[in-house]
Amino acid sequence: MTMKKTVLLLLLTASACLSAAYRNTELLWEADFRSAGALKRWTDSSAAQYLPAGGPDGSPAVAFVLPKRGTRWMSIGLDPAKLRGLIQLEAVVRGKELTRGPQPYFGSKVMLAISAGGKTRHPEPLRRYGTYGWTKVCIVENIPDNADKVTLSLGIQNASGTFEVAGVRIFRCVETDDPSEGKPAVNAEAQAIPRGPGKGAKFRGFMSGGDLSPEAVGTLAEWNVNLIRYQMNPGLNVKPKADISTPEKYLAWIDSEIKRLDELMPLFREHGIKVAIDLHTGPGTGISQVASNILGAGTSLDTLDAAWRKLASHYRGNPQIYGYDLLNEPVAENYVRGVENPWLAISERLVGVIREVDPDTPIITEPDFANTRPLADRNVIYSPHFYSPHAYTHQGVLGQVRWSYPGVIDGVYWDKEQLRVSMKEVIEFQKKHGVPIFVGEFSVINWAKGGDRYLADMIELFEEYGWDWAYHAFREWDAWSIEHEGKAFRSVVPSPDNPRKRVLLEALKKNTR
C-alpha cells in the first residue's frame, strides 16, 4: 500500500485511532478546510497558510510556519451541548523541523480547552518533534455535563518549525471490552526486525526515589536487585528544593549529592547493588532554572563540564559504580545551537572531560538512536527510555480515559511485537555497532488495564536482546510504584501484592549479586 493510500485510509476510517476499549459511533464535528474563506470561522485564522492541495492525496490543508521560536495558532469555538459525553478527537498532521519548547506542553498544537465548573482543562494528543510524514493523532476525552465552553486550537506554541493539518474530526464513542478488536493477522514490520540472542540481562533493578533508608535498601536486597539508577535531582532528596540558580550553587549542590551518595555506598556494597549515577537535573535540562532563566548556553556547558569533573574525580576506580549517566533525557539545544546533532557533540566533549580524570568507569549516554553514531570510547553504554505508547503508560495523568493492553491505541494495535517495533532503532544500532544497552527507564501507570502484561512483554524483550534495565521508579511517585495500586489518579493505595509487582520480582530472581 502506498503512503498516500495509507494516509487516505486513516482519514476515511472512523475507528482507526481507537483503543480496544472504545468504538466510534457517530461523527459530531468536522473542520472545514475546503476553501480559504472557510477559515474565517476561526479566530486568528491569519496565523495559518491555506494549502488547497497540500494534504495527503491532494486534499486541502493548513500550515503554521515559524522559522524562529514563537507562537502562531488559530481557534474555533465548539458547541458543548453537542459534545457532552465520551468523544474522540482525531487529526491528520505532518511536521517539518518542529522543535521542543522550554516546557513539555509547548510545540505543535491540536488542543481542546474544556471549561466546566470554573476550571479549564487542555487535553491534547501526544505531540511529535522533528520531521515526520502524514500521521493521525487522537485523544479520547469526556466532556462533562456542566461544560459551558469548548474551544479547539491548532498551531504552534513557543516553538519553531512547520506544522500542517489536513483534517480534524470529533466522534461520539463508547466503551467496548473486546481486546482483540483491530489486531492484525501479521505484523510485517515486527517480522523484519532481527531477533535477539536470548542471552538475558546481567543487571536488573530500579531508578531511585526519595527513600533510600536502610530499610528501603534492605527491601531492594530482598527483591534481589543488583542495580540502582541513582537519581541526582535537586527536588528529590531535600526540602525545600535545592537552589541551583547559579553555577556556584549548582556545583555546591553536586558536592552535597556526592556526600549523600557516599553515605549510601556502604549499604549498596553490603547488598551487592551497583550504582548508575544519573545526573537527572543538569544546567541545560528542560526542568532546570539554570538553563532556562539564568545562564547562557556556553556557561551552562562549562558548568556541566565542571560537575562531571567533580563526580568522575571522586568516584574514579570505584568498582561499585555501574556507570556515569551524562544527563537524563537531555535537551541539547539548551547548551549549543547551530550544531548538527548537538547531543553527540556534547557527549563527545563530556567523555573527554571525564577521561581526563577517570580512564575506566563506563559512561552512559542517552542519544537519539535514529541520528547518532558510537562515541570514540571503548567503554560507553547506550541508554534508551521506553514509555511506548505514551498514551497508555501515562494515561490518567492529564485526563481520565483508560487504555487497555494489548489493544489498539492511537490507531495501532499494541502487543509484544509492536513493542518490538518501537525498539527497532535501538535494536538496529546495537546489532550494527555491537554496543551494550541499558534501559534506564521504563514503566506504566499503576491503574492501566493490562499493566502486568505490558511489563512482562517489555522485560521479555529486554532479556531477549541482553539489555540491562531499571524500572521507574522505587519509592518516588506512588503512581509508578509496584508497592501501590489504584483505579484513578487520586485513589492510589499501598499494595503489598499485585500483578505488576509479581512480574518485576519474578524477573529479578535471575540476578546474581
Buried (B, 14 or more C-beta within 10 A) or exposed (E): EEEEEEBBEBBEBBBBBBBBBBBBBEEBBEBBBEEBEBBEEBEEBEBBBBBEEBBBBEBBBBBBBBEEBEBBBBBBEBEBEBBBBBBBBBBBBBBBEBBBBBEEEBBBBBBBBBBBEEEEBEBBBEBBBBEEEBBBBBBBBBBBEEBEEBBBBBBBBBBBBBBBBBBBBBBBBEEBEEBEBBBEEEBEEBEEBEEBEEEBBBBBBBBBBBEBEEEBBEBBBEBBBBBBBBBBBBBBBBEEBBEBBBBEBBBBBBEBBBEBBEEBBEBBBEBBBBBBBBBBBBBBBBBBBBBBEBBEBEBBBBBBBBBBBBBBEBBBEEEEBBBBBBBBEBBBBBBBEEEEBBBBBBBEBBBEBBBEBBEEBBBBBBBBBEEBEBBEBEBBBBBBBBBBBEBBBBBBEBBBBBBBBBBBBBBBBBBBBBBBBBBBBBBBBBEEEEEBBBBBBBBBBBBBBBBBBBBBBBBBBBBBBBBBBBBBBBBBBBBBBBBBBBEEBEEBEEBEEBBBBBBBBEBBEBBEE
